[in-house]
Amino acid sequence: MSPAVAIYEGRCILATTAGPSVAACPGCASPMRAKRGTVVVHHWAHLPDPDRQCVSEGETEWHLGWKNRAGDPDRIEVAVGNRRADVLTPYGWAIEFQHSPLSPPDIAARERDWRDRMIWVYDGLEAFAEERLEINQPPGRAYWSFKWRWHKRHVAASKVPTFIQVKPDTLLFVGRWYPKSPGDPLRGYGWRLTDDDFEQHVMNGSKPPAPPKFGRDLAPAMWSRTPAIPFTCPCCDQPFAEPGKCSAPPWHVNGPNYQAAS
């Protein structure tokens, strides 16, 4: 599938029914048309061009559905340095929604380029539906344990905050991956939260996620415990004048939401 956003008059826009029908691709600048049907998630599609090569193509409906939940189109597909965030949070962290396999070195490279200010969301819907991914809550515990058979090998390579979507309305905020031998299922534990919790507190919140203390049973508690941090640019470490506005000269900036503060 094609991108969730397009560029129109210098701004990122979603494929809404009230918006323009034609705009430019943020990846290759070629024209795209809004697809706004009733079956598939609203998105943009490139006009036919057999010679076009674009990095924005190939996204799943799962991918697009999450991008469309960002509160501001200017925070979707934001490029910083040599990386592009699926969604850039108001507190300056990148969120990557990952469906296809990546190598562990690729995982490490992305985390390094974002200086660990990023969040992974792995698509575990198919694995859960096929009963390869199992979750259960031990009696009297606030956390949930999980076991993932035949998992994609990159999953446990992440060292930054990581979430696994197990059902359309349910995610697990991973607390730990347990060491494993080759061929064994991936095991660990985490905290259960709803998709609305993730949208409100992670994608559109004001603080990076942090796990709750043991014994706390409500997922929203994990957000209220997190100390506020200064807004800083993940590319140059300069402070933001406000969320998404870098106060440094824009020599390093090529995303629509990163402009020099006036």
C-alpha positions in Angstrom: 0.0 0.0 0.0 1.0 3.7 -0.3 1.7 6.4 2.2 -0.7 7.6 4.9 0.2 11.2 4.2 1.0 13.4 1.3 2.4 16.9 0.8 0.0 19.7 -0.2 1.1 23.3 -0.3 4.0 22.5 2.0 2.0 20.7 4.6 1.5 17.0 5.4 -2.1 16.0 4.9 -4.2 12.8 5.4 -6.5 11.4 2.8 -9.6 12.8 4.3 -13.0 13.2 2.6 -12.8 17.0 3.0 -9.2 17.4 1.7 -7.7 17.7 -1.8 -7.8 14.7 -4.1 -4.3 15.1 -5.5 -1.0 15.8 -3.7 2.7 14.9 -3.7 4.4 11.9 -2.3 6.6 12.7 0.7 9.1 10.0 -0.4 9.6 10.8 -4.1 7.5 13.9 -4.8 5.5 12.3 -7.5 1.7 12.9 -7.7 -0.7 10.8 -5.7 -4.4 10.5 -5.5 -6.5 10.2 -2.3 -8.2 6.8 -1.8 -11.1 7.4 0.5 -13.4 4.3 0.2 -15.4 2.5 2.9 -13.5 -0.8 3.0 -9.7 -0.1 3.1 -8.1 2.5 5.5 -7.9 5.9 3.8 -4.5 6.4 2.1 -2.7 7.9 -0.8 -1.9 6.0 -4.0 0.7 6.9 -6.6 -0.5 7.7 -10.1 0.6 5.0 -12.6 4.3 5.3 -13.5 6.3 2.2 -14.4 9.7 3.9 -13.9 8.9 5.2 -10.4 10.9 3.8 -7.4 9.6 5.1 -4.1 10.6 4.1 -0.5 7.0 5.0 0.7 5.4 2.1 -1.1 4.7 -1.4 0.4 3.0 -0.5 3.7 0.3 -2.8 5.1 -3.2 -1.7 6.1 -2.0 -2.3 9.8 0.8 0.2 9.2 -1.5 2.8 7.7 -4.1 2.4 10.3 -1.7 3.3 13.1 -0.3 6.3 11.2 -3.8 7.7 10.8 -4.1 7.8 14.6 -1.4 10.4 15.0 -2.9 13.6 16.2 -1.1 15.8 13.7 -0.4 14.9 10.0 2.9 16.9 10.3 4.2 14.2 12.7 3.7 11.4 10.2 6.7 10.2 8.1 9.0 12.8 9.4 12.6 12.6 8.2 15.4 13.5 10.6 19.0 13.0 9.3 19.1 9.8 7.3 16.0 8.3 9.1 12.3 8.7 8.6 9.9 8.2 11.6 6.6 6.5 10.9 5.3 8.9 13.6 7.2 11.5 15.6 5.8 12.0 19.1 5.2 15.4 20.6 8.1 14.7 23.0 10.5 14.1 20.0 10.7 10.3 19.9 10.3 8.2 16.8 7.7 5.4 16.6 8.4 2.6 14.1 5.5 0.2 13.3 7.2 -3.0 12.1 5.5 -5.8 10.3 8.1 -7.1 7.9 11.4 -8.8 9.2 14.5 -6.8 9.9 17.9 -8.1 10.7 19.2 -7.5 14.3 22.0 -5.2 12.9 19.3 -3.1 11.2 17.4 -2.9 14.5 20.6 -1.7 16.2 21.4 0.8 13.5 18.0 2.4 13.7 18.2 2.7 17.5 21.6 4.1 17.2 20.6 6.7 14.6 17.7 7.8 16.8 20.0 7.8 19.8 17.7 5.4 21.5 14.8 7.9 21.4 12.5 5.6 19.6 9.8 3.1 20.2 9.1 -0.2 18.4 5.6 -1.6 17.8 5.7 -5.1 16.4 2.8 -6.7 14.6 1.9 -9.9 16.5 -1.7 -10.2 15.2 -1.1 -13.1 12.9 1.0 -15.0 15.4 -1.6 -14.5 18.1 -4.4 -15.6 15.7 -2.4 -18.7 14.9 -1.8 -19.4 18.6 2.0 -19.1 18.1 2.0 -16.1 20.4 0.3 -16.8 23.8 -0.3 -14.4 26.7 -1.5 -15.0 30.2 -1.7 -13.2 33.5 -0.3 -15.1 36.5 -2.8 -15.1 39.4 -2.4 -12.0 41.6 0.1 -10.3 39.3 -0.2 -7.0 37.4 2.0 -8.1 34.5 1.4 -10.6 31.7 3.8 -13.3 30.5 4.1 -14.3 26.9 5.5 -17.1 24.8 6.1 -16.6 21.0 6.9 -19.7 19.0 8.6 -19.3 15.5 9.0 -15.5 16.1 10.8 -13.3 13.7 14.3 -13.2 14.9 14.6 -9.4 15.0 11.9 -9.1 17.7 14.1 -9.6 20.7 16.9 -7.5 19.3 15.3 -4.2 20.3 16.8 -2.4 23.3 14.4 0.6 23.4 10.7 0.7 24.6 8.9 -2.1 22.7 5.3 -3.0 22.2 3.7 -6.0 20.6 0.2 -5.8 19.2 -1.6 -9.1 20.0 -5.2 -8.2 19.2 -6.8 -5.2 17.4 -7.5 -3.6 20.7 -4.7 -4.9 22.8 -0.9 -4.4 23.1 1.8 -5.6 25.4 4.4 -3.1 26.7 7.5 -5.4 27.0 9.2 -5.4 30.3 11.8 -8.0 29.5 12.9 -10.7 27.0 14.2 -13.8 28.7 17.4 -15.4 27.4 16.7 -18.3 25.1 18.5 -21.1 23.2 18.2 -21.4 19.4 14.9 -22.9 18.5 13.2 -22.2 21.8 10.1 -20.0 22.0 10.7 -16.3 22.9 9.5 -15.7 26.4 9.1 -12.5 28.5 6.7 -10.4 30.4 5.0 -7.0 30.0 2.0 -4.9 30.7 -1.3 -5.0 28.9 -2.8 -1.8 27.5 -5.5 -0.9 25.0 -4.9 0.6 21.6 -6.6 3.8 22.8 -4.1 3.9 25.7 -1.3 3.7 23.2 -2.8 6.3 20.9 -3.4 8.8 23.8 -0.3 8.3 25.9 2.4 7.1 23.5 1.6 8.5 20.1 0.1 11.8 21.2 1.2 12.1 24.9 3.7 14.4 26.5 6.2 11.9 27.9 8.1 8.8 26.8 6.7 5.5 28.1 8.1 3.9 31.2 6.9 0.6 32.8 4.9 0.8 36.1 6.2 -0.6 39.3 5.3 -4.1 40.2 1.9 -4.5 41.9 0.2 -1.7 40.0 -2.7 -3.1 38.1 -3.8 -0.2 35.8 -1.9 0.4 32.6 -2.4 4.2 32.7 -0.3 4.3 35.8 2.8 3.7 33.7 2.3 7.2 32.1 1.7 9.3 35.2 4.9 8.0 36.8 7.2 9.1 34.0 9.2 12.3 34.7 8.9 15.1 32.2 12.0 15.5 30.0 13.1 18.6 27.9 12.1 18.5 24.3 15.3 17.9 22.3 16.0 17.2 18.7 17.0 13.6 18.1 19.3 14.7 15.3 21.4 17.4 17.0 20.4 17.3 20.7 19.4 21.0 20.5 16.3 21.9 22.6 13.0 22.4 20.9 11.4 25.8 21.3 8.2 23.8 21.3 7.3 20.2 20.4 8.6 19.5 16.9 10.3 22.9 16.4 14.1 22.7 16.4 15.9 25.8 17.7 19.1 25.0 15.8 19.9 26.1 12.3 18.0 23.8 9.9 21.0 22.4 8.1 20.3 18.9 9.3 16.5 19.0 8.9 14.4 17.7 6.0 11.1 16.8 7.7 8.0 19.0 7.3 7.7 19.5 11.1 11.3 20.5 11.7 11.8 24.1 11.0 14.1 26.7 12.6 12.2 28.4 15.4 11.5 32.1 14.8 
